[in-house]
């Protein structure tokens, strides 16, 4: 997830707590950096303060909504601003939380959006690729493709990213066990095998030094 918050102590404290809960967290201290990160990488959830420097949280939310970014947005609003939460939802946010907030309250919001995300992400498609998470089945142009567990999970991460770059670290965090530290070589080996099984034309693009993404139309 991405935390977009200009109060650095708050942002760093929340990030530390979420990492302890085994979330993968990036932090941006201004709106421009938040939007740049969101456009470049795949996030499941964005905790977005409305009052950000350089580019407001409202503007970031509008831009992400226009881009049809797949991340769920939790808008952070000031309790002193009546109607701010409703405005945030109207901009495209999925949830809101008011300052000051407790960490348990934030975790409850996260669980709520993750439940919605999980229910919406059972079936994923990209061009002629289809993935059924419940049945763990993949087809391409209607043809079934047998994948090993890690190949399947890597493809699911790529499909959920909606064409954004998935860094090596994200594959490691989402596909491999928590207590393991796969090398880049291990990730590359699984992607190589996945590509071979998916066949031509190759649906994946290598972003050298960064990771992989689904090819653009």
N, C-alpha and C positions, 0 to 999 in steps of 0.2 A: 504494500500500500504506500501511498504518498501522503505525507503531511505537509500542507502548505500553511505556514504560520509564521508571522514575523516576530512574535515574542519568542526569542531564541530559547530562553530557559524553559518555557512551556513546551515548545516544540521538541526540544531535546529530551525533556522528562517524559513526555508521552511516547516518543520514539523508543526510549529505553524500556519503558514498561511494556510496550507492544512486542518488542523483540524478546523480552522475557516470556511472553505468551506465544512465542514461536511464529510471529508474523515477520515477514520480510519488509523492511521499512526504508524508504528514502525520505529526505527532508528538503524542503525548499523554503527559503525565508522571504521570498517576494513572489508576486504573481507572474512576472515574466519568466522566472526560472521554473515555476510550477508548470506553466503551460508548455514550456520547452521540453521538460522532462516527460510530461504526459503525452506529447506528440511523438516523442522518440521511443518510449518504452511502454510496456504493457503493465497496467496496474489493475487490480481487482477493485480497490476502494481508494477514494481520495478524500481525506479530511481537509476541507477547504474553508479557511477563514474568509469572511466577506471583506474585511478591512485589511487589504494587503498593499504594500508599496509597489510602485512601478506599474502594476496592473491589478486592478481590484479583483477580489474573488468573484464578484458578479460577472465581470468581463471574462474571467477564466471559465466560469460555468457556462456562460453563453457560447463561448468558442468550442468547448468540449461537446456541448449538446449539438451544435451545428455540425461537428465532425462525426457525430454518432459514436463518440468514444464509449467503449463497453464498460468502463469503470462505474461503479456506484459512487455517488457523491454524497458525503455527509457535510452539510453546510454548518459552519460554526458562526453563530450570531451572538450579538450582545443582548443580554437580558433587558437592558435599559431601552431598547428600540422596539416599541410596540409594532406588531405586524411583520417584523423582520423575518421570522421563520416562514410565514406564508409567502413572502416575496421570494425567499430562497427556493422554496418548492416550485413556485411558478417559473423560476429560471431554469429548472431542469434537475434540481437536486432530488435525491431519493429519500434523504433523512435530514434532520437538523438536530443540533445540540446547542444549548446556550451556555455562555460563560457566566460565572465559573461553573465548571462541570467536574463531577467525580469520575475517577477512572472506571469504576464499576458501571457507571451510566454509559460511558463511552463503549465499553465492552458489550453492553446490552444492545446498543445501536449497531455495532459491528455484527453481532450475531443475527440481528434482524435483516440487515442488507445481505449478509452471506446466505441466509436461507432463501431469499428471493433470487439471488444470483445462481445458487445451486439448482433451484427448480427450473430456471430459465436456460441453464447450460447443459441439460441432459442431451440435447441434440444440437450438434454443431455442423455447419456446412461452410464450404468455401469453393466456389465454382462447381466442379464436378466431384468434389470430395464431400463425403458425409460421415459423421461419427456419432454413434449411439452410445452414450456413456453407460446407460443402465445395462445394455446387452453386451457392451464392450465389442462393438461391431463397427468395422470401417468398410465403406464401399467407395469406388471411384467409377463414375459413369455407370453405376449399377452393378459393377463387378466387385465381389467380396475380396478383401485383402486381409490375409492372416498376418497379424503383427505380434511380436513379443511384448510382454508387459511394459517394458521401458519405452519401446518404440511407440506403443499406443499412448502412453502418458505424455511423451514428448509431443506427439501430434496433437493431442488434446490441448496442451499449453499453447501451441502455435495457432490452432484454430480459435481459441478463446482470445488471442491477442489481436484478432481482426486486422492482420497485416502489419502490426507494429513490431519493431525489433524486440526479440526475446534474448536477453543477455545470457551468457553461459551460467552466471550465478543463479539466475532464476530457474533454469533447468535443474541445476544441482539442488536447489531448495525445494522444488515442487515435485521432482520425480524420484530422487534418491532418498534413502532413509535419513532422518534427522541427525543421527550420530555418525554418518559417513561424510567423507569429503572427496567426492569424485574430481578427477583432474579434467582439464579441458579436453584432453585426449579421449577420456571416457565418454564425454558428451559428444564429441565429434564422431566417435565410432558408432554410437547409437543413431545419430543423425544420418551418417553415411548408409547404414543398413536400412533405415527408414526410407531414404531417397530411392534406394535400389528397389525396394518392394513397391513403392508408389508408382514407379515407372516414369515414362516420358509422356508429355513434356514435364520437366522437373518443376513441381509447384513451389519449391523452396529457393530462397535467395540467401547466400552467405554474405553477411556484413562483416568484413575482415576486421578482426580485433574486437568485435562487439558481440556478435551472436548470429541468429538466424531469424528470418521472417518469411511469411508466405509471399509469393511473388505478386507484384502489383498488376492490375488489369492493364 
